[in-house]
C-alpha cells in the first residue's frame, strides 16, 4: 500500500492480504518485512536517519542518486544495488533504472526513484498474500525478474541488427549508418551496467553470504547464468554491428570511389578537348582556319579522333 512516507510496505509470510504495512509508526519489528521508498520523496531521508536503525554508510548508499551495481556484505546484512531496463512508455531501454536494497534475515529496505515493473509485480503478489515468504526469497526473486525482463530488449536489438545486415546486402545508404550507430550506443550502455551487475550477482553467491538457503543459491546461480548469457549475446551483437558498420562503410566507399572514377574518366577525356577549344577560342588574330569554310568540320573531326585515341589508350591500360 502506498502512503505519503513510503511506496510499499508488506510483511513476509502472511497467507492473507492483511500483510500490508499502512503506517511506519505501527511497524512490527518482530515480523520480517519489506519497505520500499522513493529516495527523493519527503520523509524518506528523515525516517532512514531517525528510525531505521541502519548504519550511516548504508543510509547514504540507499539515498545516493548515482549508483553502480554491487553487493557488499556489511555487518549482519548485505547492501545491494541492481539495475533493470527502463520499460516505461517513451523511454530508452538502455536508460536503466536502479534499485538499492538493504537486506538482512528479517527485513528488506529498498529505495528507487523511477518505477521498476519487477518490483511492482512482487508488490502486487504480496498484496494478495502470495509472492516471496522471506527476505532472502524476495532478493532472489527480484534479481531473477530484473534479469528476465532484459531478454525482450536484447532480442529486439538483435532483430534490428539482423534487419540491417539484410538491408546492407540489398542496398547501402547513409541512413543505415545512423541506425547502426544508435544500436551500438544502446549496446554499450546496456553492457556498461550489466558487467558490474554480473559481479554483484557473483558476490551474492560467495561463501561469505550465508543469508540464502541452498535452494535460493541455486536460483541465484541460474539467474547469474542467464545474465552472463545476455552479456555474451550483447558482445556478439556488438561485434556483428561493428562488422555490419564496417561492411556498410566499405560499400559506401566503393560507391563513392566508383562515382569519382567515372568523373575522373570524363575529366580525362575532356581535358585535352577543353585545352584545344580554349586555345582556338581566343579573340586574337592568327587563328588557324578562320577564313576556311571547312575549318570547323576538320576541327570537330580532329576532336573525335582524339577522343577515340583516348578511349583506345584507356582500354589498353584497362582503366575501364
TISEMAR-946878 format. One line per field, with one value per residue (C-alpha): residue number from 1; residue in three letters; x, y, z. Coordinates in Angstrom, 1 decimal, m for minus. Example, Ala and Ser with C-alpha at 12.3 -4.5 7.8 and 13.67 -1.06 7.14 Angstrom:
2
num = 1/2
residu = ALA/SER
c1 = 12.3/13.7
c2 = m4.5/m1.1
c3 = 7.8/7.1
***
This chain:
320
num = 1/2/3/4/5/6/7/8/9/10/11/12/13/14/15/16/17/18/19/20/21/22/23/24/25/26/27/28/29/30/31/32/33/34/35/36/37/38/39/40/41/42/43/44/45/46/47/48/49/50/51/52/53/54/55/56/57/58/59/60/61/62/63/64/65/66/67/68/69/70/71/72/73/74/75/76/77/78/79/80/81/82/83/84/85/86/87/88/89/90/91/92/93/94/95/96/97/98/99/100/101/102/103/104/105/106/107/108/109/110/111/112/113/114/115/116/117/118/119/120/121/122/123/124/125/126/127/128/129/130/131/132/133/134/135/136/137/138/139/140/141/142/143/144/145/146/147/148/149/150/151/152/153/154/155/156/157/158/159/160/161/162/163/164/165/166/167/168/169/170/171/172/173/174/175/176/177/178/179/180/181/182/183/184/185/186/187/188/189/190/191/192/193/194/195/196/197/198/199/200/201/202/203/204/205/206/207/208/209/210/211/212/213/214/215/216/217/218/219/220/221/222/223/224/225/226/227/228/229/230/231/232/233/234/235/236/237/238/239/240/241/242/243/244/245/246/247/248/249/250/251/252/253/254/255/256/257/258/259/260/261/262/263/264/265/266/267/268/269/270/271/272/273/274/275/276/277/278/279/280/281/282/283/284/285/286/287/288/289/290/291/292/293/294/295/296/297/298/299/300/301/302/303/304/305/306/307/308/309/310/311/312/313/314/315/316/317/318/319/320
residu = UNK/UNK/UNK/UNK/UNK/UNK/UNK/UNK/UNK/UNK/UNK/UNK/UNK/UNK/UNK/UNK/UNK/UNK/UNK/UNK/UNK/UNK/UNK/UNK/UNK/UNK/UNK/UNK/UNK/UNK/UNK/UNK/UNK/UNK/UNK/UNK/UNK/UNK/UNK/UNK/UNK/UNK/UNK/UNK/UNK/UNK/UNK/UNK/UNK/UNK/UNK/UNK/UNK/UNK/UNK/UNK/UNK/UNK/UNK/UNK/UNK/UNK/UNK/UNK/UNK/UNK/UNK/UNK/UNK/UNK/UNK/UNK/UNK/UNK/UNK/UNK/UNK/UNK/UNK/UNK/UNK/UNK/UNK/UNK/UNK/UNK/UNK/UNK/UNK/UNK/UNK/UNK/UNK/UNK/UNK/UNK/UNK/UNK/UNK/UNK/UNK/UNK/UNK/UNK/UNK/UNK/UNK/UNK/UNK/UNK/UNK/UNK/UNK/UNK/UNK/UNK/UNK/UNK/UNK/UNK/UNK/UNK/UNK/UNK/UNK/UNK/UNK/UNK/UNK/UNK/UNK/UNK/UNK/UNK/UNK/UNK/UNK/UNK/UNK/UNK/UNK/UNK/UNK/UNK/UNK/UNK/UNK/UNK/UNK/UNK/UNK/UNK/UNK/UNK/UNK/UNK/UNK/UNK/UNK/UNK/UNK/UNK/UNK/UNK/UNK/UNK/UNK/UNK/UNK/UNK/UNK/UNK/UNK/UNK/UNK/UNK/UNK/UNK/UNK/UNK/UNK/UNK/UNK/UNK/UNK/UNK/UNK/UNK/UNK/UNK/UNK/UNK/UNK/UNK/UNK/UNK/UNK/UNK/UNK/UNK/UNK/UNK/UNK/UNK/UNK/UNK/UNK/UNK/UNK/UNK/UNK/UNK/UNK/UNK/UNK/UNK/UNK/UNK/UNK/UNK/UNK/UNK/UNK/UNK/UNK/UNK/UNK/UNK/UNK/UNK/UNK/UNK/UNK/UNK/UNK/UNK/UNK/UNK/UNK/UNK/UNK/UNK/UNK/UNK/UNK/UNK/UNK/UNK/UNK/UNK/UNK/UNK/UNK/UNK/UNK/UNK/UNK/UNK/UNK/UNK/UNK/UNK/UNK/UNK/UNK/UNK/UNK/UNK/UNK/UNK/UNK/UNK/UNK/UNK/UNK/UNK/UNK/UNK/UNK/UNK/UNK/UNK/UNK/UNK/UNK/UNK/UNK/UNK/UNK/UNK/UNK/UNK/UNK/UNK/UNK/UNK/UNK/UNK/UNK/UNK/UNK/UNK/UNK/UNK/UNK/UNK/UNK/UNK/UNK/UNK/UNK/UNK/UNK/UNK/UNK/UNK/UNK/UNK/UNK/UNK
c1 = 0.0/1.3/1.5/3.0/6.1/6.8/5.6/5.1/5.2/4.5/5.1/6.6/5.0/1.4/m1.2/m3.8/m3.9/m3.7/0.1/0.1/2.0/m0.1/1.8/5.5/4.7/2.9/5.7/6.1/9.8/9.2/8.0/10.1/9.1/9.8/9.7/10.0/10.8/11.3/14.7/13.7/10.4/9.9/10.2/12.4/15.7/14.2/12.9/16.1/18.2/16.0/14.0/15.6/18.4/20.8/24.4/25.1/27.1/24.0/21.7/24.0/24.0/20.2/19.9/22.6/21.4/24.2/24.8/26.8/25.5/27.2/26.7/28.6/28.4/28.1/27.7/24.6/23.3/24.0/23.9/22.8/22.4/20.9/19.6/16.8/15.9/13.6/10.3/8.3/6.5/8.5/11.8/15.0/15.6/19.3/18.5/18.4/16.5/18.4/17.2/19.1/18.4/19.5/18.8/19.1/17.5/14.4/13.9/14.4/14.6/14.7/14.8/14.3/13.1/11.7/9.3/10.6/7.9/9.6/9.2/5.7/4.9/6.2/4.3/1.1/1.7/2.4/m0.8/m2.9/m0.9/1.4/4.9/8.1/7.8/11.2/13.6/16.0/13.3/12.4/16.0/16.5/13.1/13.7/17.1/15.6/12.8/15.1/17.3/14.4/12.9/16.1/15.6/13.0/15.2/18.2/16.2/14.8/18.3/19.5/16.5/17.3/20.9/19.8/17.4/20.3/22.6/19.9/19.4/23.1/23.0/20.1/21.1/23.6/22.6/23.7/20.6/21.7/24.9/22.7/20.7/23.8/25.3/22.2/22.2/25.9/25.2/22.4/24.6/27.4/25.1/23.5/26.9/28.3/25.7/25.4/29.0/29.1/25.7/27.2/29.9/27.2/25.4/28.5/29.2/25.8/26.9/30.2/30.7/30.7/26.9/25.0/21.6/20.4/19.3/20.7/17.6/17.8/21.5/20.6/18.0/20.6/23.1/20.6/19.9/23.6/23.9/21.1/22.8/26.1/24.4/22.8/26.2/27.7/24.8/25.4/29.1/28.1/25.6/28.1/30.7/28.0/27.1/30.7/31.2/28.0/29.1/32.5/30.9/28.5/31.4/33.3/30.2/29.6/33.3/33.2/30.1/31.9/35.1/33.0/31.5/34.8/36.3/33.6/34.2/37.9/37.4/35.1/37.6/40.5/38.6/37.5/40.8/42.6/39.4/38.9/42.5/42.2/38.8/40.2/43.2/41.1/38.5/40.7/39.8/43.2/44.5/46.2/43.7/44.2/41.3/39.5/38.9/38.3/34.7/35.7/37.8/35.1/34.3/38.0/38.5/35.4/36.8/40.2/38.5/36.7/39.9/41.5/38.6/38.9/42.6/42.0/39.4/41.8/44.6/42.2/41.0/44.6/45.6/42.4/41.3/37.7
c2 = 0.0/3.4/6.2/9.7/8.3/5.1/3.4/m0.2/m2.0/m5.7/m8.4/m11.6/m15.0/m13.8/m16.0/m13.3/m9.8/m8.4/m8.2/m4.6/m2.1/1.0/3.2/3.2/4.2/0.8/m1.3/m4.6/m5.4/m8.9/m9.9/m10.0/m7.1/m5.1/m1.3/0.4/4.1/6.8/8.2/11.6/11.8/13.9/11.9/9.1/10.6/11.6/8.1/6.4/8.7/8.6/5.4/2.8/1.9/1.4/2.3/5.7/4.1/2.0/5.1/7.1/4.3/4.0/7.7/8.1/9.3/7.7/4.0/1.2/m2.4/m4.1/m6.4/m5.7/m7.7/m5.2/m6.4/m8.7/m7.8/m7.1/m3.8/m4.4/m2.2/m3.6/m2.2/m3.1/m2.0/1.0/m0.3/2.9/4.5/6.9/5.9/4.3/0.8/1.4/4.2/1.6/2.1/1.4/0.0/0.0/m2.6/m3.3/m7.0/m8.9/m12.1/m10.2/m7.2/m5.6/m1.8/m0.7/2.7/3.9/7.0/5.6/2.7/m0.8/m3.2/m6.2/m4.6/m3.6/m7.3/m8.6/m5.9/m7.0/m10.6/m9.7/m7.6/m10.8/m13.0/m14.6/m13.9/m14.4/m15.6/m14.5/m11.6/m14.0/m15.2/m11.6/m10.8/m13.9/m13.4/m9.7/m10.5/m13.2/m10.9/m8.0/m10.2/m11.9/m8.6/m7.8/m10.6/m8.7/m5.7/m7.7/m9.8/m6.6/m5.2/m8.5/m8.4/m4.9/m5.8/m8.8/m6.5/m4.1/m6.9/m8.0/m4.4/m4.0/m6.9/m5.4/m1.7/0.6/4.0/6.5/6.1/2.6/4.2/6.2/3.2/1.1/4.0/4.1/0.4/0.3/3.1/1.1/m2.0/m0.1/1.5/m1.9/m3.6/m0.9/m1.7/m5.5/m6.2/m4.9/m6.5/m9.8/m9.1/m8.2/m11.5/m13.5/m11.7/m12.9/m16.4/m16.2/m18.2/m15.0/m14.6/m17.0/m15.5/m17.6/m21.2/m23.8/m23.6/m19.8/m20.1/m22.4/m19.8/m17.0/m19.2/m19.7/m16.0/m15.3/m17.8/m16.0/m12.7/m14.0/m15.3/m11.9/m10.3/m12.8/m12.1/m8.4/m8.9/m11.0/m8.4/m5.6/m7.5/m8.1/m4.4/m3.4/m5.8/m4.5/m0.9/m1.7/m3.5/m0.6/1.9/m0.2/m0.4/3.3/4.0/1.7/3.6/6.9/5.6/4.4/7.8/9.5/7.1/8.0/11.7/11.2/9.4/12.1/14.8/13.0/12.8/16.4/17.9/17.9/18.9/21.8/22.8/22.8/24.6/27.2/27.8/28.3/30.4/33.4/36.5/37.4/37.5/34.5/31.8/28.9/28.3/31.5/32.1/28.4/27.3/23.7/24.5/23.7/20.3/19.5/20.6/18.6/15.5/16.0/16.2/12.9/11.3/12.5/11.1/7.7/7.6/8.3/5.5/3.1/4.0/3.7/0.3/m0.9/0.0/m1.5/1.8/0.9
c3 = 0.0/m0.9/1.7/1.9/3.6/1.5/m1.6/m0.5/2.8/3.4/6.0/4.7/5.3/5.7/4.0/3.5/2.2/5.7/5.4/4.2/6.3/6.4/8.9/9.7/13.2/13.6/12.1/13.9/14.1/15.3/11.8/8.6/6.4/3.2/3.0/m0.4/m0.6/m3.2/m2.1/m3.4/m1.5/1.5/4.7/3.3/4.5/7.8/8.5/7.5/9.6/12.7/12.8/10.6/12.9/10.0/9.8/8.3/5.4/4.5/4.7/2.4/m0.1/0.0/m0.6/m3.2/m6.6/m8.6/m8.0/m9.6/m9.4/m6.5/m3.5/m0.3/2.9/5.8/9.4/9.6/6.1/2.5/0.7/m2.9/m5.9/m9.1/m12.3/m14.7/m18.2/m18.5/m20.0/m19.3/m22.3/m24.4/m22.7/m23.8/m22.5/m22.1/m19.7/m16.9/m13.6/m10.4/m7.1/m3.8/m1.1/2.5/3.1/6.3/7.7/9.0/6.7/3.3/2.8/m0.7/m2.5/m6.0/m7.9/m11.2/m11.3/m11.9/m13.2/m11.5/m8.1/m8.9/m9.8/m6.5/m4.6/m6.3/m5.4/m1.7/m1.6/m2.2/0.2/m2.5/m3.6/m1.5/2.1/3.3/2.7/1.0/m1.4/m2.1/m3.2/m5.3/m7.0/m7.7/m9.2/m11.4/m12.7/m13.3/m15.5/m17.2/m18.3/m20.2/m22.7/m24.7/m25.1/m26.1/m28.6/m30.1/m30.6/m32.1/m34.6/m35.6/m36.3/m38.4/m40.4/m41.0/m42.1/m44.6/m45.8/m46.4/m48.8/m50.7/m50.7/m49.0/m47.9/m45.3/m43.1/m42.1/m40.6/m38.2/m37.2/m36.6/m34.5/m32.4/m31.8/m30.9/m28.4/m26.8/m26.6/m25.0/m22.4/m21.5/m21.4/m19.1/m16.4/m16.9/m16.4/m12.8/m12.2/m13.0/m10.4/m7.9/m8.6/m8.2/m4.9/m3.6/m4.4/m2.4/0.7/2.9/2.2/4.5/4.3/1.4/1.6/m0.8/m3.0/m3.1/m4.0/m6.9/m8.1/m7.9/m9.8/m12.6/m12.7/m12.9/m15.7/m17.6/m17.0/m18.3/m21.4/m22.0/m21.7/m24.2/m26.5/m26.3/m27.1/m30.1/m31.2/m30.7/m32.9/m35.6/m35.5/m35.8/m38.8/m40.4/m39.9/m41.4/m44.4/m44.9/m44.8/m47.3/m49.6/m49.4/m50.0/m53.1/m54.4/m53.8/m55.5/m58.4/m58.9/m58.5/m61.1/m63.6/m63.0/m63.4/m66.8/m68.0/m66.9/m68.5/m71.8/m71.8/m70.5/m73.9/m75.7/m73.4/m73.9/m77.7/m77.8/m75.3/m77.5/m80.6/m78.8/m78.0/m79.9/m81.4/m84.9/m86.5/m85.5/m88.0/m90.3/m89.5/m93.3/m94.2/m94.5/m93.7/m90.7/m88.1/m89.6/m89.7/m86.1/m85.0/m86.8/m85.1/m81.7/m82.5/m83.4/m80.1/m78.1/m80.0/m79.3/m75.6/m75.3/m77.0/m74.6/m71.6/m72.7/m73.4/m69.9/m68.5/m66.9/m67.8
***
